[in-house]
Every structure is written in C-alpha cells, then in structure tokens.
Amino acid sequence: MLRGYHCGMLVVTVTESTPASTTLVVSGELDTPGAERLLARLDRLLGQGHRSVVLDLSAVTFCDSSGISALVRGHARASAAAGRLRLSAASPQVTRVLEVSGLARMLGLQSTVVTP
C-alpha cells in the first residue's frame, strides 16, 4: 500500500515496509519545508523500529542546502538508532549536488533503486 505525505512541493511515499526496513520514494523539491517533512517522516519510522531506510530520489527535482542538511541529519539519526540510511536513483542534477557535498560516497548512493 502506498502512503504519501505532502508538504508544499515534496511528497514522501512509503513503497515497501517491514518492521525492520523501509523504502521511501521522495519526489519534488527537497528545500526547507520538504527537508522538515522528510526528517519528520524518518523520525517516525525510526521511532517505530525501522532500522534500514532507503530513499529513492529519482523524482527529486531540486535539492538545496536544507535538503543536504536533512540527509546528513537523517543519516546521523539512523546511525544513532543502530540503523542506516541509504540513497538511490537520484536524478543527474541531484546526483551532482550529492557528489559535490560528499554525501554520494558517505551514504553509498546507488544509481538504481535498491531494497533495504
């Protein structure tokens, strides 16, 4: 079952979920309001015991410093909960931002969607 959460131009949809792992499709603009929505969703999932989260970024059209910060903070929160956050399938524009920031390597950006 797909469950989407809307925040301005950002939609976060759970596409696969088990008690231990989750895949989220993130679409739209990962800016300040979108970053807050994404972090809130990650916090909820981690609080429910999900330990491996994959973010499918194939539909993210824009990522600014707020988005980068949210990904770093999400990674730190997942690590603190004995889990991990991985990124997959980013668009070429977002991939470039992730490579320049070092997040592509830190979070193991995959070119295709991977399962947790």
C-alpha positions in Angstrom: 0.0 0.0 0.0 1.3 3.5 -0.9 1.0 6.2 1.7 2.0 9.7 0.6 2.7 12.7 2.7 2.5 16.1 1.0 4.5 19.2 2.0 4.4 22.0 -0.5 6.2 20.6 -3.4 7.6 17.5 -1.7 5.9 14.1 -1.5 7.3 11.2 0.6 5.7 7.8 -0.1 6.3 4.6 1.6 6.5 1.9 -1.1 8.0 -1.0 0.8 7.8 -1.5 4.5 8.6 -4.3 7.0 9.2 -3.8 10.7 13.0 -3.6 10.1 13.3 -1.9 6.7 11.5 0.7 4.6 11.8 2.2 1.1 10.7 5.8 0.6 10.1 7.5 -2.7 10.8 11.2 -2.3 9.5 13.4 -5.1 9.5 17.1 -5.7 11.7 19.8 -4.2 13.9 19.0 -1.2 14.1 22.5 0.1 13.4 23.9 3.7 9.8 22.8 4.0 10.5 19.5 2.2 13.5 18.8 4.4 11.5 19.3 7.6 8.8 16.9 6.3 11.4 14.3 5.3 13.1 14.4 8.7 9.7 14.1 10.5 8.9 11.0 8.4 12.3 9.5 9.1 11.9 10.2 12.8 8.6 8.4 12.9 9.9 5.4 11.1 13.0 5.1 13.3 10.7 5.5 16.4 8.6 2.6 15.1 11.7 0.4 14.9 12.6 0.6 11.2 16.4 0.4 11.0 17.2 0.3 7.3 15.8 3.1 5.2 16.4 3.6 1.5 15.5 6.9 -0.1 14.6 6.6 -3.7 15.5 10.1 -5.0 14.7 9.5 -8.7 11.8 12.0 -8.6 13.6 14.8 -6.6 13.9 17.8 -9.0 15.7 20.2 -6.6 17.9 19.9 -3.6 19.3 22.9 -1.7 21.4 23.2 1.4 18.4 22.4 3.6 18.0 19.1 1.7 21.6 18.3 2.1 21.3 19.1 5.9 18.2 16.9 6.2 20.1 13.9 4.5 23.1 14.4 6.9 20.8 14.7 9.9 18.7 11.7 8.8 21.9 9.6 8.4 23.0 10.7 11.9 19.6 9.8 13.4 19.5 6.4 11.7 23.1 5.7 12.9 22.1 6.7 16.5 19.2 4.3 16.3 21.6 1.5 15.2 20.3 1.7 11.7 21.3 3.1 8.4 20.1 5.5 5.7 20.9 4.8 2.0 20.2 6.9 -1.1 19.3 5.5 -4.5 18.4 6.5 -8.1 19.0 10.3 -7.8 18.4 12.4 -10.9 21.5 13.8 -12.6 21.1 17.2 -11.1 20.6 15.8 -7.5 23.5 13.3 -8.1 25.8 16.3 -8.8 24.8 18.0 -5.6 25.3 14.8 -3.6 28.7 14.2 -5.2 29.9 17.8 -4.6 28.8 17.6 -1.0 30.4 14.2 -0.4 27.1 12.6 0.5 27.1 10.3 -2.5 30.0 8.5 -1.1 29.1 8.8 2.6 25.6 7.4 2.1 26.5 5.0 -0.7 24.4 6.5 -3.4 23.3 3.7 -5.8 22.4 4.5 -9.4 19.3 2.3 -9.3 16.7 1.7 -6.6 18.0 -0.8 -4.0 16.0 -2.6 -1.4 16.9 -2.3 2.2 
